[in-house]
């Protein structure tokens, strides 16, 4: 029996609590394993809703898991709540206006992401309990999606070993089932060790680690011409050897962020980057050591789950935005370029920009071929471990680029709340389908197993690499 309306009603019953959670997390933007207050908010909500709670999941103090139900299949619903640095922004205004100079901001909408996932898990919990259904639902409160690869560490610790299917979503400008084409990536820190000397008095005695970093970047620039089109390498100087140009820099560190479309492609690119580092060390008579900071896998899709999610989205119809929502979205659109809006359409696979569209008023068909502009996500590692499906749900103006002040400005708007509640309904109803239809789950698992047989999963985190946990603040 498919009666998603009941589970949608459960979502509506709990939605006010979870909208409040989203807004509270918005107001305490925390980044990269510093999410102590945000995870406490999620834990308190899990307690309030009656979940069994595991704190410090995978040994990460800002990760939490809540579980409900007994026996049967285990459905994981994935949430996030981390923010981004330097994106502090007052909500509800269509101009850049930081709340705190240099402060953090929810530039990827993860305040909504986590709250909607917890809302979906709560609805599934109610439905399981009301009907005596043998199934378990788990809310995974995952920190540090932005650059911290927490889910990859959680996978490595076995947190998903008994899960049957994973469901998540991400705020977006359009409503669609997510295309699984994120990039695998790794962040590797290369530290060069040279020899200090007086840069004018005895330069012949010095060996510059900073020169080595520069030559490494030159080498990578030449490699770019000979990489696959979708591969990427970007860098940041972590230590340029100090501020004294009259000292030959004896130590310098560069972080290379290497991305490729899949794990085998990533591994081969990493070997080439390491050869360039060794070449730079040879040229400068320095010594190089490398250390993996984090790594994530590319996403793999799951057609049976994607089709099930699409059915639920089409049953729900588009997010019901109103004229007030559209008016604010149009104010935001005035701050965007025509390119921002065109890219947004290209990504979802729509042919031509419709400049009059302020907010998405449709559910995109499953087989639209969007193009370009993909990043990475640590959901990738979950998708290599269990069949995984994600929704993208419109929460902001068409064309809004993510990781910008415009995203933050819309993060507490009524339109964002509507998208969040919609996402919870899609996820809860998809979970219900998976639980009620063992044949669907079997198809999803068979496809997943076939993919892994062809390309086995190799964790992108080498042995010994631990999550870069930040100590709990004392005050
Ligand atoms: Zn995000």
Boltz pocket constraint, residues with backbone or C-beta under 6 A from the ligand:
constraints:
  - pocket:
      binder: B
      contacts: [[A, 108], [A, 109], [A, 110], [A, 145], [A, 170]]
      max_distance: 6.0
